[in-house]
Amino acid sequence: MRGEVLGGVERRRRWSVSEKLAVAMASLEPGAVVSNVARRFDVTRQQVYDWRPRPVEGTSGCQAA
């Protein structure tokens, strides 16, 4: 287990949209295991699930063009 010491007032890590997207896309690859993806990107499994795209209620999961 590794830890990160953060200085100053801020104690939380901030993730850019592109970083979140990279994690989410890696978790959606065929054969991907969320635990392994989370470990590779040094995030929690819950963050991976939170950052994955969510289907919109009442749709088939596809966006109309």
Buried (B, 14 or more C-beta within 10 A) or exposed (E): EEEEEEEEEEEEEEBEEEBBEBBBBBBEEEEBEBEEBBEEBEBEBEBBEEBBEEEEEEEEEEEEE
